[in-house]
Amino acid sequence: MKIVILAGGSGTRLFPLSREKYPKQFIKLINHSSFFQETVKRFTSKFSLDDFIFSTKKYYTFMIKEQLEELKFKTDNVHFVLEPIGRNTAPAIALCAKYALDKMGVEEEEVLFVTPSDHFISPRDAMLRYFPLTEKLASQGYIVTFGIKPSHPETGYGYIKVGEQLEEGSFKVEKFTEKPDFKRAVEYVSSGEYFWNSGMFAFTIKTLKEEFQKYQPEIYSLIFENSYEEAVERFEELPDISIDYAIMENTDRAAVIPCDVVWSDIGSWDAVYEVFPKDEDCNVKKGNVITYDTKNSMIIEKGKRLIVTIGVEDLTVIGTRDVTLILKRGESQRVKEVVKLLKKDIERKHYVDRHVTEYRPWGSFTDLEVGDRYRIKLITVKPGEQLSLQMHYHRSEHWIVVKGTAKVTIEDKTFYVHENESVFVPKTTVHRLENPGKVPLVLIEVQVGEYIEEDDIVRFEDKYGRV
Amino acid sequence: MKIVILAGGSGTRLFPLSREKYPKQFIKLINHSSFFQETVKRFTSKFSLDDFIFSTKKYYTFMIKEQLEELKFKTDNVHFVLEPIGRNTAPAIALCAKYALDKMGVEEEEVLFVTPSDHFISPRDAMLRYFPLTEKLASQGYIVTFGIKPSHPETGYGYIKVGEQLEEGSFKVEKFTEKPDFKRAVEYVSSGEYFWNSGMFAFTIKTLKEEFQKYQPEIYSLIFENSYEEAVERFEELPDISIDYAIMENTDRAAVIPCDVVWSDIGSWDAVYEVFPKDEDCNVKKGNVITYDTKNSMIIEKGKRLIVTIGVEDLTVIGTRDVTLILKRGESQRVKEVVKLLKKDIERKHYVDRHVTEYRPWGSFTDLEVGDRYRIKLITVKPGEQLSLQMHYHRSEHWIVVKGTAKVTIEDKTFYVHENESVFVPKTTVHRLENPGKVPLVLIEVQVGEYIEEDDIVRFEDKYGRV
């Protein structure tokens, strides 16, 4: 079996923790671990990293590598299937199947288990319990889905109605339903015949191909009747359609395994509150937080501030280095609207776009301080990586190495700068920063000049094709 | 007339904006101006800085100078009366009178107008209207107080009961009363015979001396029967007593001028909300703040974050660089208790003590970032000032000059470091930083070492006596 991790999604419903350049799957809420990392860990007791296929966007690959490295994986040979352009889950999953056939050399009888990477499941590896049954059903030609027993009449989820029983612990799917209204959701839950659709699937590649051929011939022929490279190249010709619409709502080969797990799609801050353990005052607290006479609230500080609450209840407070969101609990659907308004605000749209820490192929940088004529950044360069050969018209840069060893090129000179040494890069000189070593290079950059914005950069040469 | 500004108070009721080392009078809430600065500006249309006496603690003198310099005053000859130890307002005011007599050469007939520096009065210079009457009454031998018509039955203030009329617009004081309970406060307000005691006083030095001699002979003889220097030296022998208890509650020479001003002692965040202008949703907003569907709230961000509120009401939110306080409106008396608890928390007591910016005689520094083996500070040195000659055992320092010119001594070498230049100070070398110039010196300090706490410092020589 191969595990297909869908990690290309973007979204800002968990703003200010999620940003457009740092979507929900990468944010770390569970014991310093991200939803993506939890998803990977869910399977690694039974599978090696070689059995994973990561379906994502190019921009996220280095975040995925970094998060995998934090889990102590070697990331030289990760199986990435990169969508050149977002086309939703149906084309993405088909492309993963094609990748498995052509690049991993698996047979058409191989089972793919497809999972989002931004959901919450507890206990973490509970899904493994259902894998023997999953393989059995998939091998019989079923597209297996995983149903969650509803704990309440949620109107934000899709539901699966069960039909006749198949193997013990599984059923044929009678139908999939879209998000219901509240009245209908109550009926569903009380009937006992409906389960939440968890968004995970399993099937053999053979079954998948047959169903695509039957219901999505356009996708089928472009992906399965071409080479992988050609499929990637022509990917943007494909329709933007989810696997649910494309296949699941049409197929008569869907099965469902009801799963006894706590599951949430973590679609809002209220959903986060629901699944997290609470203290005796029904508060969820993370980070440097103190509460006095505070009830039914969630206070999460991911920046470096202390948050103190006194005499409040039913509040959600989320702090990052640059934003504090204070929200009435129960109203977290409104974060979306607010993010839309922020995006229209020229002075503030950058808050939606990115954190103060920005990830690049070579590592990351954090804006520590901006003042009149200066800017201070903390820069981390991964071992073996390098920044582009570049120049600035308006700013000089002072680099102070705090950890590791830097290889610095200034004009035609190249030399090493060691821990606790510094180097000066005058404006208009061509320069490059590299980490030739085996441990991350950490340095403080102090920019001084009359103009200190990101766009004062001329790139001459770039390992990552950004010239 | 001389203006005595009481600026020695400490207090953290406006935590996290006020801290033990940065009390309420210095915090800037009104158009980037502090209560202290507003107090000074209240009189400067009629008085020169030479007519002011600042009663304070030594530690606050450089903050006072800095805030006066921001108002464009020369501060070389400010009249400071420094309490060697806090002994409340009675000894402090007597010492100011002694200073005026001995050091400013005024006559005993001179009128002193005494005012706290951490109150709110609007319109700002409204008190000047009452000065002709004040001088008249003071010259007749009265101790003049200033009553505020109560707007509500406040239980947190003292009240003044008026007696027979004196000059038009003034009365004899029949009695002073302590903070009443609510029932009594309602009676006071509805009677029309009571005014809030605003804590401001005016009197001739002659009157003050006579009343001290009569009711506080101990204070009288130590202060007025010795030289100023001796009075300072023996100051700690004096009782800790307020002018209200010491004189006002005993004297039969008190008069009151009812004043038609908006006044508050700003004793809590709720009091701040009361006096500040509100938007159409009854919100007070300051700093980088956006509110959606937010009512009757006060959101103040003095750090560099964006605060977003959605769907909340009756909330007080106060953000600084290191703390966000979230408080139900109406409960701000509880900030005191919370501050007490924080002080007992070894990990967090520094929040009560100081801001991330700390003020020193030579200027200030701001902790920008602390990481593993490094610390980054933004340092500002005032023109003509210098840090102590010092050494560190565990950290080297990199200084990057961002503005101004630094004079740097390292071991036996002294040299200048200019804007956009840097210098390295290895650990265990004796060094000194000076600003020899005419504009503030701004530099970034990056400390690198195995131990990077403030207490790794050996001082060899210090202009401000801190060796």
Interface residues (C-beta under 8 A of the other chain):
Chain A: P16 I290 Y292 D293 G303 K304 R305 L306 I307 V308 T309 I310 G311 V312 L315 V317 G319 R321 D322 V323 T324 L325 I326 L327 K328 E331 R334 V335 E337 V338 L341 L342 R348 Y351 L368 E369 G371 D372 R373 Y374 I376 L378 S396 H398 I400 V402 K403 E419 N420 E421 S422 F424 V442 I444 V446 V448 G449
Chain B: P16 I290 Y292 D293 G303 K304 R305 L306 I307 V308 T309 I310 G311 V312 L315 V317 G319 R321 D322 V323 T324 L325 I326 L327 K328 E331 R334 V335 E337 V338 L341 L342 R348 Y351 L368 E369 G371 D372 R373 Y374 I376 L378 S396 H398 I400 V402 K403 E419 N420 E421 S422 F424 V442 I444 V446 V448 G449
